[in-house]
Amino acid sequence: RLLAQECARVGIVRPLVVTDPGVKAAGVLQKALDAMAELPVAVFDQTPPNPTEAAVRAAAALYKAQGCDGLVAVGGGSAIDCAKGVAIAVAHEGPLTHYATIEGGSPKITAAAAPLIAVPTTAGTGSEATPNAILAIPEQQTKVGIISPVLLPDYVALLPELTTSMPASIAASTGIDALCHLLECFTSTVANPVSDNAALIGLHKLVRHIERSVDQPQDLTAKLEMLWASWYGGAAINHAGTHLVHALSYPLGGTWHLPHGVANAVLLPHLMAYNADYTGEKLRDVAKAMGVAGTESLSIAEARKAAVDAVKQLCKDVGIPP
């Protein structure tokens, strides 16, 4: 019910809703449209699992043809990232790769980018809390990141009732994506008190609610806590950033089209073990947050192994064997 009000607040009169076929088929899109019934809304519902420039351009063409003046992303990280790409494309010239951070393109993104409201329907990517957009480059079989404070959504709605129709496999894989964000940021070489605080809050919420969120999809408390875990993962990314798991999962997604959370789950415990000697006491904190008993009495090597084993077990418990 607040969506129409928030559109007005950020200056959106004719929104383009960016979503995907799964969200539409599940009836979630219609709930969002009902909340904006008084607005002239256009809909782009063809976001692919890994959004590409082609998808962004198609949505941008619809945005311009319909005279839209802002975006409402309803979906998981793919829809939100696609909408971020559209926000750039409708106000900036040239291919989106020109704006890739690795190419030095971030400063080229100006405040002319379209306003964006994010309504996540999965709990994991954290895109609703970050200034990042990840787009697939099929011809290079990889992905690129576009990072700019302009891409931070103007408003975020965490609505657990929109996540209850999420299939268990998606709830599990997106939840493990959030776990990766939290653990990678916590063990980053540029981790700091702000990112550590966000990562630990999110980790406590995730560990206690991910299984219920997967197994009991109508449990709105578990769903809301997972949405918050995802949001805290995004907040931690803003202040520290991910590292090895995500660096290696992009080629897995770009080449073999593995779901992002599954690719992360395959890599996470192995790279945790690989990095363990460089994490100080932090994996002891992780083991404790994961529910390992007696962590204070463990040697540092034992604590690190316990953290890795706990992550492996959690992945198995939600049906994603690492």
RODO-464529 format. One record per residue: residue in three letters; z, y, x of N, C-alpha, C in turn. Coordinates in steps of 0.02 Angstrom, whole numbers, padded with zeros to 5 digits, always signed. Each point is the difference from the previous one (the first is absolute). Example, Ala and Ser with C-alpha at 12.3 -4.5 7.8 and 13.67 -1.06 7.14 Angstrom:
<recs>
ala+00390-00284+00660+00000+00059-00045+00000+00060+00045;ser-00036+00053-00018+00003+00059+00042+00037+00055-00039;
</recs>
This chain:
<recs>
arg+00000-00061+00041+00000+00061-00041+00000+00063+00042;leu+00024-00006+00061+00004+00059+00043-00065+00014+00036;leu-00047-00046-00001-00061+00009+00039-00038+00063-00019;ala-00007+00012-00064-00037+00059-00022+00037+00064+00023;gln+00066-00001-00004+00039+00057+00022-00009+00012+00074;glu+00001-00054+00039-00006+00007+00072-00070+00021+00020;cys-00051-00022-00038-00068+00024+00013-00001+00076-00007;ala+00031+00026-00053+00002+00071-00011+00038+00035+00056;arg+00054-00031+00023+00042+00031+00051-00038+00009+00065;val-00043-00048+00017-00037+00005+00064-00070+00030-00010;gly-00014+00022-00062-00062+00036-00012-00060-00044-00017;ile+00013-00060-00024-00055-00045-00018-00011+00005-00075;val-00061+00019-00020-00018+00006-00070-00047-00057-00021;arg-00045-00019+00046-00048-00054-00013+00007-00053+00055;pro+00046-00047-00007+00012-00049+00053-00052-00055+00003;leu-00014-00024+00060-00034-00063+00010+00052-00052+00017;val+00004-00052-00041+00046-00055+00013-00036-00050+00044;val+00029-00016+00057-00028-00049+00047+00041-00063-00005;thr-00032-00056-00015+00035-00063-00009-00046-00057+00020;asp+00018-00062-00019-00042-00057+00018-00006-00047-00060;pro-00046-00048+00004-00012-00044-00058+00062-00039-00021;gly+00042-00021+00048+00059-00039-00017+00050+00040-00040;val+00011+00062+00020+00047+00044-00037-00026+00012-00070;lys-00065+00009-00006-00030+00010-00066+00008-00062-00044;ala-00015-00059+00028+00003-00062-00038+00072-00016-00022;ala+00049+00021+00040+00070-00014-00016+00028+00046-00053;gly-00040+00050-00021+00023+00047-00051+00042+00057+00026;val+00009+00002+00067+00042+00053+00029-00036+00067-00002;leu-00065-00001+00012-00039+00062-00003+00008+00034-00068;gln-00004-00040-00053+00004+00029-00067+00067+00034-00012;lys+00053-00028+00028+00066+00033-00007-00001+00069+00032;ala-00032+00005+00058-00004+00065+00033-00044+00048-00040;leu-00056-00026-00026-00044+00043-00040+00034+00024-00063;asp+00041-00043-00031+00036+00020-00060+00047+00058+00015;ala+00028+00000+00061+00046+00054+00019-00036+00066+00012;met-00066-00003+00007-00039+00061+00011-00051+00010-00056;ala+00017-00022-00059-00048-00002-00055-00027+00069-00018;glu+00039+00052+00012-00023+00066-00018-00046+00032+00052;leu-00011-00035+00056-00041+00028+00054-00070-00033-00001;pro-00052+00037+00020-00066-00030+00008-00002-00039+00066;val+00006-00065-00004+00009-00042+00059-00064-00039+00015;ala-00021-00001+00063-00053-00044+00023+00033-00058+00039;val-00033-00057+00002+00029-00059+00031-00049-00031+00049;phe+00023-00012+00061-00036-00041+00049+00041-00063+00009;asp-00026-00057-00022+00040-00062+00000-00030-00054+00045;gln-00038+00020+00051-00033-00048+00043+00025+00002+00073;thr+00061+00019+00010+00028-00002+00068+00002-00072+00025;pro-00030-00014+00058+00003-00068+00027+00067-00013+00034;pro+00016-00064+00014+00064-00016+00032+00011+00038+00066;asn-00054+00009+00038+00003+00042+00060-00047+00058-00011;pro+00026+00059-00019-00044+00056-00018-00046+00021+00056;thr-00061+00014-00017-00052+00018+00048-00025+00070-00014;glu-00039+00027+00046-00031+00065-00011-00046-00003-00060;ala-00035-00056-00010-00045-00005-00058+00038+00008-00065;ala+00059-00032-00005+00041+00007-00060+00024+00072-00009;val+00021+00030+00055+00023+00070-00002-00057+00045-00024;arg-00060-00011+00026-00057+00043-00018-00018-00009-00074;ala+00004-00061-00025-00015-00012-00070+00051+00036-00044;ala+00063-00004+00018+00052+00035-00038-00007+00075+00005;ala-00018+00024+00060-00009+00072+00010-00058+00026-00042;ala-00053-00039-00006-00057+00020-00041+00021+00007-00073;leu+00040-00048-00024+00024+00004-00068+00045+00060-00010;tyr+00043+00013+00049+00045+00058-00001-00040+00065-00011;lys-00052+00007+00039-00040+00061-00004-00041+00003-00065;ala-00027-00057-00020-00041-00002-00061+00040+00017-00062;gln+00064-00020+00000+00043+00012-00057+00040+00065+00005;gly-00012+00039+00053+00035+00063+00007+00075-00007+00009;cys+00021-00053+00035+00072-00012+00009+00030+00049+00050;asp+00065+00008-00005+00034+00046+00045+00062-00030+00032;gly+00007-00065-00004+00057-00033+00031-00004-00075-00012;leu+00045-00037+00033-00003-00073+00000+00067-00030-00021;val-00005-00055-00037+00059-00040-00017-00016-00071+00022;ala+00034-00024+00051-00011-00069+00025+00048-00046-00036;val-00027-00050-00034+00040-00049-00036-00017-00068+00029;gly+00043-00027+00042-00014-00064+00031+00041-00010+00063;gly-00021-00048+00039+00034-00013+00064-00027+00046+00054;gly+00012-00020+00062-00020+00041+00056-00075+00012+00003;ser-00039-00048-00024-00073+00009+00002-00021+00058-00044;ala+00025+00003-00061-00018+00054-00045+00026+00067+00026;ile+00061+00000+00026+00028+00063+00024-00038+00024+00062;asp-00017-00046+00045-00038+00020+00059-00071+00022-00018;cys-00030-00034-00049-00066+00021-00023+00004+00070-00028;ala+00051+00014-00039+00008+00067-00029+00010+00052+00055;lys+00037-00018+00052+00008+00047+00056-00067+00015+00033;gly-00041-00053+00006-00067+00011+00028-00041+00046-00044;val+00006-00008-00066-00036+00043-00047+00025+00072+00007;ala+00065+00008+00009+00029+00068+00007-00033+00036+00058;ile-00015-00037+00053-00035+00030+00058-00074+00011-00017;ala-00032-00052-00026-00073+00001-00008-00024+00055-00046;val+00038+00017-00051-00024+00050-00049+00005+00071+00027;ala+00033+00008+00058+00009+00068+00026-00021+00008+00073;his-00026-00054+00030-00018+00002+00071-00067-00035+00011;glu-00039+00025+00046-00066-00028+00014+00005-00056+00051;gly-00052-00042+00001-00006-00052+00051+00035-00064-00017;pro-00016-00053+00037+00031-00066-00012+00075+00002+00014;leu+00036-00043-00035+00073-00001+00007+00022-00020+00070;thr-00041-00037+00036+00019-00019+00068+00009+00062+00045;his-00031+00057-00019+00009+00061+00038+00072+00025-00004;tyr+00036-00024-00052+00068+00023-00011+00052-00052+00022;ala-00024-00054+00030+00045-00052+00025+00045+00029+00055;thr+00062-00017-00003+00048+00027+00048-00017-00021+00071;ile-00024-00061+00009-00016-00025+00067-00059+00039+00029;glu-00040+00031-00043-00057+00041+00023+00019+00073+00007;gly+00063+00016-00009+00022+00069+00003-00017+00040-00062;gly-00010-00035-00056-00024+00034-00060+00053+00029-00045;ser+00063-00016+00011+00052+00023-00046+00002+00075-00009;pro-00006+00040+00054+00003+00073-00010-00057+00029-00042;lys-00053-00039-00010-00056+00024-00040+00013-00002-00075;ile+00054-00035-00020+00016-00006-00071+00040+00061-00021;thr-00026+00036-00049+00031+00063-00020+00035-00006-00067;ala+00035+00052-00018+00036+00002-00064-00048+00002-00060;ala-00065+00004+00013-00049-00003-00054-00004-00069-00032;ala+00029-00051+00032+00000-00067-00028+00029+00001-00070;ala-00025-00044-00043+00021-00001-00070+00072-00021-00007;pro+00036+00027-00049+00069-00022-00012+00002-00072-00024;leu+00056-00033+00014+00005-00072-00013+00069-00019-00027;ile-00001-00038-00054+00060-00032-00027-00006-00075+00011;ala+00052-00032+00025-00002-00072+00014+00047-00037-00047;val-00027-00052-00031+00039-00044-00044-00008-00071+00026;pro+00043-00022+00046-00009-00067+00029+00015-00055-00051;thr-00042-00051-00001+00010-00057-00043+00017-00063+00039;thr+00004+00007+00066+00026-00053+00043+00056+00031+00042;ala+00040-00043+00031+00056+00024+00039-00007-00026+00071;gly-00032+00040+00043-00009-00024+00067-00035+00046+00047;thr-00056+00029-00020-00040+00037+00049+00034+00064+00023;gly+00039+00031-00043+00033+00062+00019-00048+00059+00002;ser-00063-00009-00019-00049+00054+00004+00021+00061-00041;glu+00039-00013-00053+00022+00055-00042+00048+00047+00037;ala+00027-00023+00056+00050+00041+00037-00026+00023+00068;thr-00063-00012+00014-00027+00018+00066-00060+00047-00005;pro-00015+00034+00055-00061+00041+00003-00058-00040+00029;asn+00002-00066-00005-00049-00043+00032-00048-00029-00052;ala-00062-00009+00019-00049-00039-00039-00033-00049+00047;ile-00003-00063-00022-00032-00053+00041-00064-00021-00036;leu-00056+00007+00034-00064-00017-00029-00036-00052+00043;ala-00033-00047-00034-00037-00053+00035-00068+00027+00024;ile-00020-00023+00059-00066+00015+00027-00036-00066+00007;pro-00034-00023-00053-00029-00068+00001-00048-00011+00058;glu-00040+00051+00017-00050-00010+00054+00033-00011+00068;gln+00063+00021+00007+00037-00011+00062+00052-00054-00007;gln+00005-00029-00060+00049-00053-00015+00071+00021+00019;thr+00018+00060-00017+00068+00023+00014+00019+00054-00051;lys+00056+00033+00012+00023+00054-00043+00017+00060+00043;val+00000+00059-00031+00021+00060+00036+00053+00036-00042;gly+00042+00036+00034+00051+00039-00033-00017+00074+00001;ile+00010+00033-00056-00007+00072-00005+00069+00027-00018;ile+00027+00043+00042+00068+00024-00009+00001+00076+00000;ser+00027+00027-00054+00006+00073-00006+00055+00015-00051;pro+00041+00050+00013+00052+00018-00050-00031+00019-00066;val-00063+00021+00000-00034+00017-00062-00005-00060-00047;leu+00000-00061+00028-00009-00061-00039+00065-00027-00031;leu+00056+00032+00015+00062-00021-00032-00004+00017-00074;pro+00008-00050-00045-00007+00015-00072+00044+00058-00023;asp-00025+00038-00047+00038+00056-00026+00056-00022-00046;tyr-00008-00059-00030+00051-00027-00045-00006-00076+00001;val+00056-00034-00003+00002-00074-00001+00042-00023-00059;ala-00026-00047-00038+00037-00029-00056+00014-00073+00015;leu+00064-00018+00008+00020-00069+00011+00021-00029-00067;leu-00044-00037-00031+00010-00026-00067-00001-00076+00001;pro+00059-00032+00001+00001-00073+00008-00036-00037-00055;glu-00004+00029-00060-00034-00035-00055-00074-00008+00013;leu-00028+00040+00046-00071-00007+00017-00012-00055+00052;thr+00053-00030+00026-00008-00052+00051+00015-00070-00026;thr+00018-00006-00064+00021-00065-00026-00058-00048-00009;ser-00061+00025-00007-00058-00044-00008-00030-00021+00067;met+00029+00022+00055-00025-00018+00066+00007-00075+00012;pro-00053-00035+00018+00007-00072+00016+00051-00011+00055;ala+00032-00058-00002+00051-00016+00050-00027+00004+00071;ser-00062-00021+00010-00028+00001+00067-00008+00071+00026;ile-00017+00046-00045-00007+00070+00020+00068+00031+00012;ala+00048-00015-00044+00068+00025+00010+00027-00023+00067;ala-00014-00063+00019+00024-00026+00064-00035+00033+00059;ser-00066+00003-00002-00036+00026+00058+00013+00075+00010;thr+00004+00038-00055+00014+00071+00009+00073+00011+00021;gly+00044-00043-00024+00070+00004+00022+00007-00013+00075;ile-00038-00048+00026+00003-00014+00072-00032+00058+00039;asp-00049+00033-00029-00027+00060+00032+00055+00052+00008;ala+00040+00010-00052+00056+00047+00004+00049-00022+00054;leu+00013-00065+00003+00046-00026+00052-00026+00018+00069;cys-00065-00008+00011-00029+00018+00065+00009+00073+00015;his-00012+00043-00048+00009+00072+00011+00072+00014+00023;leu+00047-00029-00035+00070+00014+00014+00019-00026+00070;leu-00021-00061+00016+00019-00030+00065-00037+00033+00058;glu-00064+00014-00009-00037+00031+00054+00026+00070+00014;cys+00013+00038-00052+00026+00068+00011+00069-00002+00032;phe+00041-00048-00020+00067-00005+00028-00001-00017+00074;thr-00051-00037+00022-00005-00020+00070-00053+00038+00039;ser-00024+00054-00029-00051+00041+00034+00029+00034+00062;thr-00042+00013+00048+00022+00036+00060+00017+00073-00015;val-00022+00025-00057+00017+00069-00019+00047+00001-00061;ala+00033-00056-00013+00050-00001-00054+00054+00051+00013;asn+00029+00026-00052+00049+00053+00004+00049-00007-00057;pro+00053+00038-00002+00050-00008-00053-00029+00005-00071;val-00049+00044-00010-00029+00007-00067-00039-00064-00019;ser-00043-00024+00044-00038-00060-00016+00045-00061-00004;asp+00050-00004+00043+00047-00057-00002+00037-00002-00066;asn+00022+00057-00024+00036+00003-00063-00044-00023-00057;ala-00061+00026-00003-00047-00020-00053-00015-00075+00004;ala-00011-00025+00061-00017-00071+00009+00057-00046-00022;leu+00061+00017+00017+00056-00044-00018+00015+00003-00075;ile-00005+00059-00030+00009+00004-00073-00053-00043-00035;gly-00062+00008+00020-00054-00039-00030+00008-00074+00012;leu+00021-00019+00060+00008-00071+00017+00054-00032-00044;his+00057+00034-00009+00052-00026-00043-00025-00010-00071;lys-00037+00047-00026-00026-00006-00067-00050-00058-00005;leu-00044-00005+00049-00052-00052-00002+00030-00070+00004;val+00044-00011+00048+00027-00067+00010+00036-00025-00063;arg+00033+00045-00035+00039-00019-00059-00041-00007-00064;his-00061+00024+00001-00037+00001-00064-00070-00029+00002;ile-00027-00015+00059-00070-00023+00002-00010-00066-00036;glu+00047-00048+00008-00010-00065-00032+00003+00006-00076;arg+00048+00039-00026+00004+00010-00072-00061+00037-00025;ser-00025+00047+00039-00059+00037-00021-00061-00046-00006;val-00004-00049+00044-00056-00047-00001+00009-00052-00056;asp+00061-00027-00005+00013-00056-00046+00015+00022-00072;gln+00026+00061-00008+00019+00024-00066-00034+00068-00013;pro-00064-00001-00015-00038+00063-00003+00024+00050-00053;gln+00040-00023-00049+00025+00047-00051+00067+00031+00019;asp+00025-00016+00059+00063+00029+00024-00013+00070+00025;leu+00011+00050-00043-00017+00069+00018+00043+00028+00056;thr+00062-00025+00005+00043+00023+00056-00029-00022+00066;ala-00020-00064+00005-00030-00025+00062-00065+00036+00015;lys-00040+00012-00052-00064+00034+00010+00011+00071+00025;leu+00049+00036-00029+00012+00068+00022+00026+00002+00072;glu+00045-00047+00017+00026-00002+00068-00055-00015+00050;met-00049-00041-00019-00056-00013+00045-00045+00061+00006;leu-00009+00037-00054-00038+00063+00005+00035+00048+00048;trp+00066+00002-00003+00037+00043+00047-00006-00027+00071;ala+00003-00066+00009-00008-00029+00067-00067+00019+00029;ser-00052-00002-00042-00066+00020+00022-00001+00074+00019;trp+00030+00041-00042+00002+00072+00013+00036+00015+00066;tyr+00058-00033+00011+00036+00011+00063-00041-00024+00060;gly-00039-00053-00009-00044-00021+00054-00051+00054+00017;gly-00028+00031-00052-00046+00055+00012+00034+00059+00034;ala+00062+00015-00022+00037+00055+00030+00014-00014+00074;ala+00016-00063+00016+00011-00019+00070-00063+00007+00041;ile-00057-00017-00029-00064+00008+00034-00011+00073+00019;asn+00018+00045-00044-00010+00071+00013+00037+00023+00063;his+00056-00032+00015+00042+00024+00055-00003-00044+00062;ala-00030-00059-00005-00002-00044+00058-00068-00035+00009;gly-00025-00030-00054-00065-00033+00004+00006-00074+00015;thr-00051-00037-00020-00002-00072+00013-00028-00012+00069;his-00001-00064+00020-00028-00015+00067-00039-00065+00000;leu+00022-00051+00036-00043-00057+00014-00026-00037-00062;val+00044-00012-00049-00022-00040-00057-00059+00034-00035;his+00007+00064-00015-00054+00034-00034-00061+00010+00044;ala+00011+00010+00064-00057+00007+00045-00044-00062+00000;leu+00031-00059-00004-00037-00062+00001-00021-00023-00070;ser+00034+00023-00052-00018-00022-00067-00063+00036-00025;tyr-00015+00059+00025-00061+00035-00022-00063-00041+00015;pro-00008-00027+00061-00059-00042+00012+00000-00063-00044;leu+00058-00029-00014+00002-00059-00044-00025+00018-00070;gly+00021+00058-00025-00024+00021-00065-00073+00020+00002;gly-00020+00036+00053-00068+00024+00004-00051-00055+00011;thr+00019-00052+00038-00047-00054+00017+00002-00057-00050;trp+00061-00023-00017+00007-00058-00044+00025+00017-00070;his+00010+00064-00013+00017+00025-00067+00065-00032-00026;leu+00046-00015+00045+00065-00024-00021+00037+00056-00036;pro+00037-00017-00054+00043+00051-00030+00047+00028+00054;his+00011+00065-00003+00037+00033+00054+00069-00030+00010;gly+00036-00014-00055+00067-00028+00007-00001-00070+00030;val-00051-00039-00017-00006-00068+00028-00014+00004+00075;ala-00046+00045+00020-00014+00009+00071+00063+00020+00038;asn+00038+00045-00030+00063+00021+00031+00049-00057+00007;ala+00006-00041-00053+00048-00055+00001-00018-00051+00054;val-00065-00011+00011-00022-00046+00052+00023+00025+00069;leu-00002+00065+00009+00014+00029+00066+00073+00017+00012;leu+00035+00020-00052+00066+00032+00008+00050-00038+00042;pro+00017-00063-00016+00052-00033+00039-00020-00011+00073;his-00063-00013+00012-00023-00012+00069+00005+00064+00042;leu-00019+00056-00031+00003+00063+00037+00071+00027+00005;met+00042-00017-00048+00072+00016+00007+00027-00035+00061;ala-00016-00065+00007+00024-00038+00058-00029+00027+00065;tyr-00063+00019-00002-00033+00027+00060+00033+00065+00022;asn+00019+00041-00048+00029+00065+00015+00076-00001+00010;ala+00031-00056-00013+00073-00003-00005+00036+00030+00060;asp-00025-00013+00060+00035+00024+00060+00001+00075+00006;tyr-00039+00034-00041-00005+00073+00005+00032+00037-00059;thr+00040-00037-00039+00028+00029-00061+00074+00013+00004;gly+00030-00010+00058+00071+00013+00007+00041-00041-00049;glu+00046+00033-00035+00043-00034-00049-00030+00002-00070;lys-00059+00026-00008-00025+00012-00067-00013-00063-00041;leu-00020-00054+00033-00011-00061-00038+00066-00031-00023;arg+00055+00018+00032+00065-00020-00026+00012+00034-00068;asp-00016+00065-00003+00005+00036-00064-00045-00030-00052;val-00060-00021+00020-00047-00031-00047+00029-00066-00025;ala+00025-00041+00045+00029-00064-00020+00057+00010-00051;lys+00042+00050+00014+00055+00015-00046-00026+00021-00068;ala-00050+00044-00001-00029+00023-00063-00034-00058-00037;met-00026-00048+00036-00033-00057-00030+00050-00052-00027;gly+00064+00012+00011+00052-00045-00027+00023-00053+00047;val-00017+00005+00064+00023-00049+00049+00075+00010+00012;ala+00039-00053-00006+00072+00005+00008+00020+00001+00073;gly+00054+00035+00016+00029-00002+00067-00043+00031+00053;thr-00039+00051-00017-00046+00029+00049+00036+00031+00059;glu+00061+00026-00012+00035+00034+00055+00022-00048+00054;ser+00008-00063-00017+00021-00049+00050-00058-00033+00037;leu-00061+00015-00020-00059-00029+00032-00016+00037+00065;ser-00027-00036+00048-00027+00033+00059-00061+00040-00021;ile-00023+00044+00042-00058+00040-00018-00061-00044-00011;ala-00008-00052+00041-00057-00046-00008+00006-00038-00066;glu+00060-00021-00017+00011-00037-00063-00013+00046-00060;ala+00022+00062+00005-00010+00047-00055-00074+00014-00012;arg-00036+00007+00055-00072+00012-00006-00035-00059-00032;lys+00017-00060+00022-00030-00060-00030+00019-00007-00073;ala+00062+00017-00017+00022-00004-00069-00040+00047-00045;ala-00015+00060+00026-00039+00048-00039-00070-00027-00013;val-00031-00027+00053-00068-00028-00007+00000-00058-00050;asp+00050-00044+00007+00004-00058-00045+00011+00022-00073;ala+00040+00051-00009+00013+00025-00068-00063+00028-00032;val-00040+00034+00040-00064+00027-00026-00047-00057-00017;lys-00004-00050+00043-00042-00058-00015+00020-00032-00067;gln+00066-00008-00009+00025-00032-00060-00015+00041-00062;leu+00008+00066+00006-00014+00042-00057-00073-00004-00021;cys-00045+00000+00049-00071-00008-00015-00013-00066-00037;lys+00031-00052+00023-00008-00066-00034+00029+00002-00070;asp+00057+00033-00008+00033+00001-00064-00041+00035-00054;val-00043+00047+00020-00042+00034-00049-00071-00028-00001;gly-00009-00056+00034-00064-00036-00004-00053+00023+00048;ile+00020+00033+00055-00049+00020+00050+00024-00027+00067;pro-00016-00063+00015+00022-00029+00063-00031+00036+00059;pro+00040+00023+00048-00027+00034+00059-00034-00049+00047;
</recs>
